[in-house]
Amino acid sequence: MTSHPCQVLYGSVVVLFLVTAGSANAQLHTTGQNVQPVFEGWQHNPDGSFTMVFGYLNRNYMEEPHIPVGPNNFFEPGPADRSQPTHFYPRRQSFVFEVTVPADWGEKQDLVWTVTHNGRTDKAYGSLWPIWEIEEGVWKANRGSGIRGRTGRDYEPNQRPSITVLVENTLTLALPETLTLTVSVSDDGKPGPRPPGQQQPRADDGVRPVPSTTGVPGVARNVTPATQDMVKARVAYETGLAVSWIQYRGPGKVTFDPMAVPIKSDGKAVTAVRFSEPGTYVLRAYADDGVLTTPAEVTVIVKGAAPEVRR
């Protein structure tokens, strides 16, 4: 049995660790694992405040837990609810949400996100240490576009795309109704569509169950789940601009058709949404230029089906 060194780019720090050959299959879990919150880094804001960026690693390959804001999903100090997700997609989801802290926050104070799931409590510590400052090269490297960021004298800054959901902020529907959502998106055209012949970020179809003679579902080896971040990057990297929807909060399962939509000349994208059960949901759309993203949200109150009237 041999060991091989691997690298993970985390913020602006490269972390080295060892992976033992033959151990990958033993570590592939469909359910029952924890959710590790992740601090991605911070950025300056024009008004002097700072934006801290967070993501997470759901160590499960299939389980998508709902962890409501409360004792198992909270921030400190200050408000426990910092608009963090309560629905967690499988595996690594980077640059998921942002929290603004005031200009006088300082380097000695941490913003701590705590998540408890499947009997384990994990924390992410947000800090304004200089080493955690994010620039575009970090976004590119962590979204599958290579490790080179702002290099060369001819570099032109890339602006975030803009996005508007063309509905009211809060909607109500009854099962089994389908919701149709339209967004309007614009961008500065940078970095633009994928150059011919250049490799795009890869997203597999997800974990595929394999036949089992023991009654316990198996999972195909060497399969990487299609993380939501890669779904977004794949379409946007190919076309230059896309919109991708995710379930951000809510107790049931939300299905988007399609989940990621390339933006055409009219700047619009339309998606049909279905819900598995009643509840209050937050859906988030990301305008994505292949490197930078901008979110927009809509809250949907889903009620149960109306009782059948007998005559």
C-alpha positions as CSV (number, residue, x, y, z in Angstrom):
1,M,0.0,0.0,0.0
2,T,1.4,3.4,-1.0
3,S,0.8,7.0,-0.2
4,H,0.6,9.9,-2.5
5,P,0.8,13.6,-1.7
6,C,-2.2,15.8,-2.7
7,Q,-2.8,19.5,-2.6
8,V,-6.0,21.5,-1.8
9,L,-6.1,25.2,-2.5
10,Y,-8.0,26.7,0.4
11,G,-8.3,30.5,0.2
12,S,-4.7,31.6,-0.5
13,V,-3.1,28.7,1.4
14,V,-2.1,25.4,-0.1
15,V,-2.6,22.5,2.3
16,L,-0.7,19.3,1.9
17,F,-2.0,15.9,3.1
18,L,-1.6,12.2,2.3
19,V,-4.1,10.0,0.6
20,T,-3.5,6.3,1.0
21,A,-4.0,4.2,-2.2
22,G,-6.9,1.9,-1.8
23,S,-8.5,4.0,0.9
24,A,-10.8,6.1,-1.3
25,N,-13.6,3.6,-1.6
26,A,-13.6,3.0,2.2
27,Q,-14.0,6.8,2.7
28,L,-16.9,7.2,0.2
29,H,-20.1,7.6,2.3
30,T,-23.5,8.1,0.9
31,T,-25.1,9.2,4.2
32,G,-24.4,9.5,7.9
33,Q,-21.5,11.9,7.8
34,N,-21.0,15.5,9.1
35,V,-21.2,18.9,7.4
36,Q,-18.1,21.0,7.8
37,P,-18.6,24.8,7.5
38,V,-15.7,26.5,5.7
39,F,-14.4,30.1,5.8
40,E,-13.3,31.0,2.3
41,G,-11.8,34.4,2.9
42,W,-12.7,38.1,3.0
43,Q,-12.9,41.2,0.8
44,H,-12.8,45.0,1.2
45,N,-16.0,47.0,0.6
46,P,-16.0,50.6,-0.7
47,D,-17.7,51.9,2.5
48,G,-14.8,50.5,4.7
49,S,-16.7,47.4,5.9
50,F,-15.6,43.8,5.0
51,T,-17.3,40.9,3.4
52,M,-16.6,37.4,4.8
53,V,-17.3,34.5,2.5
54,F,-18.3,31.1,3.6
55,G,-19.0,27.7,2.0
56,Y,-19.2,24.1,3.3
57,L,-18.2,20.5,2.8
58,N,-21.0,18.0,3.2
59,R,-19.0,14.8,3.5
60,N,-22.0,12.8,2.2
61,Y,-22.2,11.8,-1.4
62,M,-26.0,11.6,-1.5
63,E,-27.5,12.9,1.7
64,E,-28.7,16.5,1.5
65,P,-29.6,17.4,5.1
66,H,-31.9,20.2,6.2
67,I,-30.4,21.9,9.2
68,P,-32.6,24.8,10.4
69,V,-31.1,27.9,11.9
70,G,-30.9,27.3,15.6
71,P,-28.7,25.2,18.0
72,N,-27.4,23.1,15.1
73,N,-26.8,25.9,12.6
74,F,-25.8,29.3,14.0
75,F,-23.3,32.2,14.0
76,E,-21.6,34.0,16.9
77,P,-21.1,36.7,18.1
78,G,-24.1,38.7,17.1
79,P,-27.2,37.3,15.3
80,A,-27.3,33.6,15.0
81,D,-29.0,33.9,11.6
82,R,-26.6,35.5,9.1
83,S,-28.5,34.2,6.1
84,Q,-26.6,31.0,6.0
85,P,-28.0,28.0,4.1
86,T,-30.2,25.3,5.8
87,H,-30.1,23.0,2.8
88,F,-26.8,21.4,2.2
89,Y,-25.8,19.8,-1.2
90,P,-23.4,16.9,-1.3
91,R,-19.6,17.5,-1.1
92,R,-17.7,20.7,-1.4
93,Q,-19.7,23.9,-2.1
94,S,-17.5,27.0,-2.3
95,F,-18.3,30.7,-2.0
96,V,-21.9,30.0,-1.0
97,F,-22.8,33.1,0.9
98,E,-21.4,36.3,2.4
99,V,-21.6,38.1,5.7
100,T,-20.7,41.8,6.1
101,V,-18.9,42.9,9.2
102,P,-18.2,46.6,10.2
103,A,-15.0,48.5,9.4
104,D,-13.9,48.3,13.1
105,W,-14.2,44.5,13.3
106,G,-10.5,44.1,13.6
107,E,-8.1,41.1,13.2
108,K,-8.4,39.8,16.7
109,Q,-12.2,38.9,16.5
110,D,-13.5,35.8,14.8
111,L,-16.9,35.3,13.3
112,V,-17.8,31.7,14.0
113,W,-20.2,29.5,12.1
114,T,-21.2,26.3,13.9
115,V,-23.0,23.3,12.3
116,T,-24.0,20.1,14.0
117,H,-25.1,17.1,12.0
118,N,-25.0,13.3,12.5
119,G,-23.7,13.7,16.0
120,R,-20.7,15.9,15.2
121,T,-20.2,19.6,15.7
122,D,-17.9,21.6,13.4
123,K,-16.9,25.2,13.2
124,A,-15.6,27.7,10.7
125,Y,-13.6,30.7,12.0
126,G,-13.9,33.9,9.9
127,S,-10.9,36.2,10.4
128,L,-9.6,39.4,8.8
129,W,-6.1,38.1,8.8
130,P,-4.3,39.4,5.6
131,I,-3.5,35.9,4.5
132,W,-7.3,35.3,4.0
133,E,-7.9,38.2,1.6
134,I,-9.6,37.0,-1.6
135,E,-8.8,38.2,-5.1
136,E,-10.0,37.0,-8.4
137,G,-7.2,34.4,-8.8
138,V,-8.5,32.6,-5.7
139,W,-12.1,32.5,-7.2
140,K,-10.7,31.1,-10.5
141,A,-8.6,28.5,-8.9
142,N,-11.3,27.2,-6.6
143,R,-13.9,27.1,-9.5
144,G,-11.9,25.0,-11.8
145,S,-10.5,27.7,-14.1
146,G,-6.8,27.3,-13.3
147,I,-4.5,28.8,-10.7
148,R,-3.5,32.0,-12.6
149,G,-5.4,35.1,-11.5
150,R,-4.6,38.8,-12.1
151,T,-1.4,38.4,-14.1
152,G,0.0,40.5,-16.9
153,R,0.0,44.2,-17.7
154,D,-3.1,43.8,-20.0
155,Y,-5.3,42.4,-17.2
156,E,-8.8,44.1,-17.2
157,P,-10.8,43.8,-14.0
158,N,-13.8,41.5,-14.2
159,Q,-17.0,43.0,-12.8
160,R,-19.7,40.8,-11.1
161,P,-22.8,40.1,-13.2
162,S,-26.1,41.6,-12.1
163,I,-29.3,39.7,-11.7
164,T,-33.0,40.5,-10.9
165,V,-35.7,37.9,-10.3
166,L,-38.8,39.1,-12.1
167,V,-41.3,38.2,-9.4
168,E,-42.3,39.5,-6.0
169,N,-39.9,38.8,-3.1
170,T,-42.4,36.3,-1.5
171,L,-44.6,33.9,-3.4
172,T,-47.3,31.5,-2.3
173,L,-48.5,28.3,-4.1
174,A,-50.2,25.1,-3.3
175,L,-49.0,21.6,-4.1
176,P,-48.8,20.2,-6.7
177,E,-48.5,23.5,-8.6
178,T,-45.3,24.2,-10.6
179,L,-43.7,27.6,-10.2
180,T,-42.1,29.4,-13.2
181,L,-39.3,31.8,-12.4
182,T,-37.8,34.3,-14.8
183,V,-34.6,36.3,-14.2
184,S,-32.9,39.1,-16.0
185,V,-29.1,39.1,-16.1
186,S,-26.4,41.4,-17.5
187,D,-22.6,41.4,-17.4
188,D,-19.5,43.2,-18.7
189,G,-18.7,40.4,-21.1
190,K,-15.6,39.3,-19.1
191,P,-14.0,36.8,-19.1
192,G,-16.4,35.7,-21.9
193,P,-17.1,32.3,-23.4
194,R,-14.6,29.5,-23.2
195,P,-11.8,29.8,-25.8
196,P,-11.9,26.9,-28.4
197,G,-9.9,23.9,-27.2
198,Q,-9.6,25.1,-23.6
199,Q,-10.8,22.6,-21.0
200,Q,-13.9,23.6,-19.0
201,P,-14.7,22.7,-15.4
202,R,-15.9,19.1,-15.1
203,A,-19.1,18.0,-13.5
204,D,-20.1,14.3,-13.4
205,D,-23.6,13.0,-13.3
206,G,-23.3,12.3,-9.6
207,V,-23.0,9.2,-7.5
208,R,-24.4,6.2,-9.3
209,P,-25.8,3.3,-7.2
210,V,-24.5,-0.1,-8.1
211,P,-26.3,-3.5,-7.6
212,S,-25.8,-5.1,-4.2
213,T,-26.3,-8.7,-3.0
214,T,-26.3,-7.7,0.6
215,G,-29.3,-5.4,0.6
216,V,-27.1,-2.4,1.3
217,P,-26.8,0.0,-1.7
218,G,-23.3,0.3,-3.2
219,V,-21.7,3.2,-5.0
220,A,-19.6,3.2,-8.1
221,R,-15.9,3.7,-7.4
222,N,-14.0,6.8,-8.7
223,V,-17.2,8.8,-9.0
224,T,-17.3,12.5,-8.1
225,P,-20.7,14.0,-7.4
226,A,-21.8,17.0,-9.5
227,T,-21.4,19.6,-6.9
228,Q,-23.6,22.7,-7.3
229,D,-20.6,24.9,-7.7
230,M,-19.4,22.9,-10.7
231,V,-22.8,22.8,-12.2
232,K,-22.8,26.6,-12.2
233,A,-19.3,27.0,-13.5
234,R,-19.6,24.4,-16.3
235,V,-22.5,26.2,-18.1
236,A,-21.2,29.7,-17.5
237,Y,-17.6,28.8,-18.5
238,E,-18.9,27.4,-21.8
239,T,-21.2,30.3,-22.7
240,G,-19.7,33.3,-20.8
241,L,-22.8,33.9,-18.7
242,A,-25.4,31.7,-17.1
243,V,-27.9,31.5,-14.2
244,S,-28.0,28.6,-11.8
245,W,-30.7,27.9,-9.2
246,I,-30.2,26.2,-5.9
247,Q,-32.4,25.3,-2.9
248,Y,-31.0,27.5,-0.2
249,R,-33.5,26.9,2.6
250,G,-36.6,24.7,3.0
251,P,-37.5,21.3,4.5
252,G,-38.4,19.2,1.4
253,K,-36.8,18.5,-2.0
254,V,-36.9,21.2,-4.7
255,T,-36.5,20.2,-8.4
256,F,-35.3,22.8,-11.0
257,D,-35.9,22.3,-14.7
258,P,-33.4,23.3,-15.8
259,M,-31.0,24.0,-12.9
260,A,-28.5,25.9,-15.0
261,V,-29.5,28.1,-17.9
262,P,-27.2,29.9,-20.4
263,I,-28.1,33.6,-21.0
264,K,-29.0,34.5,-24.5
265,S,-29.3,37.9,-26.3
266,D,-32.5,38.9,-24.4
267,G,-30.7,38.5,-21.0
268,K,-33.5,36.3,-19.7
269,A,-33.6,32.8,-18.2
270,V,-36.7,30.7,-17.3
271,T,-36.8,27.8,-14.9
272,A,-39.7,25.6,-13.7
273,V,-39.7,24.7,-10.0
274,R,-41.4,21.8,-8.2
275,F,-41.6,21.1,-4.4
276,S,-42.0,17.8,-2.6
277,E,-43.7,19.0,0.5
278,P,-45.2,22.1,2.2
279,G,-43.0,24.6,3.9
280,T,-41.2,27.9,3.6
281,Y,-38.4,27.8,1.0
282,V,-35.7,30.2,0.0
283,L,-34.5,29.7,-3.6
284,R,-31.3,31.3,-4.7
285,A,-30.3,32.2,-8.3
286,Y,-26.7,32.9,-9.2
287,A,-25.7,35.0,-12.1
288,D,-22.4,33.4,-13.1
289,D,-19.7,34.6,-15.6
290,G,-17.6,31.6,-15.1
291,V,-15.5,33.2,-12.3
292,L,-17.6,35.6,-10.3
293,T,-21.2,35.1,-9.1
294,T,-24.0,37.4,-7.9
295,P,-27.0,35.9,-6.0
296,A,-30.7,36.8,-5.9
297,E,-33.3,35.2,-3.7
298,V,-37.0,34.6,-3.7
299,T,-39.0,33.1,-0.8
300,V,-41.8,30.6,-1.6
301,I,-44.5,29.6,0.9
302,V,-45.7,26.2,-0.2
303,K,-49.0,25.0,1.1
304,G,-50.5,21.5,1.1
305,A,-52.9,20.4,-1.7
306,A,-56.4,21.6,-1.3
307,P,-58.8,18.9,0.2
308,E,-60.8,17.2,-2.4
309,V,-64.5,18.3,-2.4
310,R,-66.9,15.4,-2.6
311,R,-70.3,15.9,-4.1
